[in-house]
Amino acid sequence: MLDPSHFITHKTNVNITGTKINIKYPIKLGRIKE
């Protein structure tokens, strides 16, 4: 259940940074965890 919570937190951090590479990182992590 912590998967979705963590994903949202990472997504927010990425938005603040605005880095395209950073966005790819969290997506991969979520996919592996799923």
Biopython code that builds the backbone (N, CA, C, O; Angstrom):
import numpy as np
from Bio.PDB.StructureBuilder import StructureBuilder

atoms = [
    (1, "MET", "N", (0.841, -1.198, 0.000)),
    (1, "MET", "CA", (0.000, 0.000, 0.000)),
    (1, "MET", "C", (0.887, 1.265, 0.000)),
    (1, "MET", "O", (0.427, 2.358, -0.331)),
    (2, "LEU", "N", (2.140, 1.094, 0.370)),
    (2, "LEU", "CA", (3.041, 2.261, 0.398)),
    (2, "LEU", "C", (3.534, 2.590, -1.018)),
    (2, "LEU", "O", (4.115, 3.652, -1.243)),
    (3, "ASP", "N", (3.306, 1.690, -1.954)),
    (3, "ASP", "CA", (3.754, 1.930, -3.340)),
    (3, "ASP", "C", (3.140, 3.209, -3.908)),
    (3, "ASP", "O", (3.871, 4.085, -4.371)),
    (4, "PRO", "N", (1.807, 3.332, -3.881)),
    (4, "PRO", "CA", (1.147, 4.518, -4.439)),
    (4, "PRO", "C", (1.544, 5.783, -3.683)),
    (4, "PRO", "O", (1.760, 6.832, -4.290)),
    (5, "SER", "N", (1.638, 5.683, -2.378)),
    (5, "SER", "CA", (1.988, 6.857, -1.555)),
    (5, "SER", "C", (3.386, 7.346, -1.949)),
    (5, "SER", "O", (3.595, 8.542, -2.155)),
    (6, "HIS", "N", (4.330, 6.425, -2.052)),
    (6, "HIS", "CA", (5.703, 6.794, -2.385)),
    (6, "HIS", "C", (5.766, 7.385, -3.801)),
    (6, "HIS", "O", (6.484, 8.351, -4.061)),
    (7, "PHE", "N", (4.998, 6.777, -4.699)),
    (7, "PHE", "CA", (5.007, 7.242, -6.093)),
    (7, "PHE", "C", (4.551, 8.698, -6.170)),
    (7, "PHE", "O", (5.149, 9.510, -6.876)),
    (8, "ILE", "N", (3.483, 9.016, -5.434)),
    (8, "ILE", "CA", (2.955, 10.387, -5.451)),
    (8, "ILE", "C", (4.026, 11.354, -4.927)),
    (8, "ILE", "O", (4.220, 12.432, -5.487)),
    (9, "THR", "N", (4.712, 10.967, -3.864)),
    (9, "THR", "CA", (5.724, 11.849, -3.273)),
    (9, "THR", "C", (6.852, 12.078, -4.290)),
    (9, "THR", "O", (7.317, 13.205, -4.460)),
    (10, "HIS", "N", (7.278, 11.029, -4.950)),
    (10, "HIS", "CA", (8.350, 11.152, -5.934)),
    (10, "HIS", "C", (7.914, 12.036, -7.097)),
    (10, "HIS", "O", (8.684, 12.853, -7.602)),
    (11, "LYS", "N", (6.645, 11.850, -7.514)),
    (11, "LYS", "CA", (6.130, 12.624, -8.647)),
    (11, "LYS", "C", (6.171, 14.119, -8.314)),
    (11, "LYS", "O", (6.518, 14.938, -9.165)),
    (12, "THR", "N", (5.821, 14.465, -7.097)),
    (12, "THR", "CA", (5.809, 15.875, -6.689)),
    (12, "THR", "C", (7.240, 16.428, -6.723)),
    (12, "THR", "O", (7.471, 17.541, -7.196)),
    (13, "ASN", "N", (8.179, 15.653, -6.226)),
    (13, "ASN", "CA", (9.573, 16.088, -6.188)),
    (13, "ASN", "C", (10.083, 16.322, -7.610)),
    (13, "ASN", "O", (10.810, 17.280, -7.874)),
    (14, "VAL", "N", (9.694, 15.442, -8.507)),
    (14, "VAL", "CA", (10.126, 15.563, -9.900)),
    (14, "VAL", "C", (9.546, 16.837, -10.508)),
    (14, "VAL", "O", (10.233, 17.562, -11.228)),
    (15, "ASN", "N", (8.287, 17.099, -10.213)),
    (15, "ASN", "CA", (7.630, 18.294, -10.757)),
    (15, "ASN", "C", (8.384, 19.549, -10.323)),
    (15, "ASN", "O", (8.561, 20.476, -11.114)),
    (16, "ILE", "N", (8.821, 19.576, -9.081)),
    (16, "ILE", "CA", (9.541, 20.746, -8.558)),
    (16, "ILE", "C", (10.877, 20.898, -9.305)),
    (16, "ILE", "O", (11.283, 22.005, -9.659)),
    (17, "THR", "N", (11.535, 19.779, -9.531)),
    (17, "THR", "CA", (12.825, 19.822, -10.224)),
    (17, "THR", "C", (12.613, 20.143, -11.703)),
    (17, "THR", "O", (13.352, 20.939, -12.283)),
    (18, "GLY", "N", (11.603, 19.522, -12.309)),
    (18, "GLY", "CA", (11.313, 19.786, -13.723)),
    (18, "GLY", "C", (12.337, 19.113, -14.623)),
    (18, "GLY", "O", (12.591, 19.577, -15.734)),
    (19, "THR", "N", (12.927, 18.017, -14.147)),
    (19, "THR", "CA", (13.927, 17.313, -14.960)),
    (19, "THR", "C", (13.283, 16.135, -15.682)),
    (19, "THR", "O", (12.583, 15.329, -15.068)),
    (20, "LYS", "N", (13.519, 16.039, -16.976)),
    (20, "LYS", "CA", (12.928, 14.936, -17.752)),
    (20, "LYS", "C", (13.513, 13.593, -17.299)),
    (20, "LYS", "O", (12.798, 12.593, -17.231)),
    (21, "ILE", "N", (14.805, 13.573, -16.993)),
    (21, "ILE", "CA", (15.461, 12.326, -16.561)),
    (21, "ILE", "C", (14.874, 11.877, -15.222)),
    (21, "ILE", "O", (14.655, 10.688, -14.990)),
    (22, "ASN", "N", (14.629, 12.842, -14.360)),
    (22, "ASN", "CA", (14.087, 12.525, -13.035)),
    (22, "ASN", "C", (12.721, 11.867, -13.156)),
    (22, "ASN", "O", (12.382, 10.972, -12.382)),
    (23, "ILE", "N", (11.947, 12.313, -14.126)),
    (23, "ILE", "CA", (10.593, 11.765, -14.319)),
    (23, "ILE", "C", (10.708, 10.290, -14.730)),
    (23, "ILE", "O", (9.900, 9.466, -14.303)),
    (24, "LYS", "N", (11.691, 9.961, -15.540)),
    (24, "LYS", "CA", (11.854, 8.587, -16.016)),
    (24, "LYS", "C", (12.253, 7.677, -14.849)),
    (24, "LYS", "O", (11.853, 6.514, -14.802)),
    (25, "TYR", "N", (13.024, 8.197, -13.930)),
    (25, "TYR", "CA", (13.508, 7.403, -12.799)),
    (25, "TYR", "C", (12.357, 6.870, -11.936)),
    (25, "TYR", "O", (12.276, 5.666, -11.692)),
    (26, "PRO", "N", (11.465, 7.760, -11.472)),
    (26, "PRO", "CA", (10.348, 7.348, -10.618)),
    (26, "PRO", "C", (9.418, 6.382, -11.342)),
    (26, "PRO", "O", (8.887, 5.455, -10.729)),
    (27, "ILE", "N", (9.221, 6.588, -12.624)),
    (27, "ILE", "CA", (8.326, 5.710, -13.401)),
    (27, "ILE", "C", (8.908, 4.291, -13.398)),
    (27, "ILE", "O", (8.174, 3.318, -13.229)),
    (28, "LYS", "N", (10.210, 4.178, -13.583)),
    (28, "LYS", "CA", (10.846, 2.857, -13.627)),
    (28, "LYS", "C", (10.717, 2.182, -12.258)),
    (28, "LYS", "O", (10.437, 0.987, -12.165)),
    (29, "LEU", "N", (10.923, 2.960, -11.212)),
    (29, "LEU", "CA", (10.840, 2.404, -9.856)),
    (29, "LEU", "C", (9.441, 1.859, -9.594)),
    (29, "LEU", "O", (9.278, 0.771, -9.043)),
    (30, "GLY", "N", (8.441, 2.628, -9.995)),
    (30, "GLY", "CA", (7.055, 2.199, -9.768)),
    (30, "GLY", "C", (6.756, 0.936, -10.565)),
    (30, "GLY", "O", (6.045, 0.052, -10.085)),
    (31, "ARG", "N", (7.286, 0.847, -11.761)),
    (31, "ARG", "CA", (7.027, -0.316, -12.614)),
    (31, "ARG", "C", (7.655, -1.559, -11.977)),
    (31, "ARG", "O", (7.028, -2.617, -11.940)),
    (32, "ILE", "N", (8.853, -1.441, -11.489)),
    (32, "ILE", "CA", (9.547, -2.589, -10.881)),
    (32, "ILE", "C", (8.801, -3.027, -9.616)),
    (32, "ILE", "O", (8.665, -4.220, -9.343)),
    (33, "LYS", "N", (8.326, -2.049, -8.859)),
    (33, "LYS", "CA", (7.640, -2.369, -7.604)),
    (33, "LYS", "C", (6.294, -3.031, -7.904)),
    (33, "LYS", "O", (5.847, -3.911, -7.169)),
    (34, "GLU", "N", (5.658, -2.600, -8.988)),
    (34, "GLU", "CA", (4.346, -3.155, -9.349)),
    (34, "GLU", "C", (4.532, -4.619, -9.682)),
    (34, "GLU", "O", (3.565, -5.303, -10.017)),
]
sb = StructureBuilder()
sb.init_structure("model")
sb.init_model(0)
sb.init_chain("A")
sb.init_seg("    ")
for serial, (resi, resn, name, xyz) in enumerate(atoms, 1):
    if name == "N":
        sb.init_residue(resn, " ", resi, " ")
    sb.init_atom(name, np.array(xyz, "f"), 0.0, 1.0, " ", f" {name:<3s}", serial, name[0])
structure = sb.get_structure()
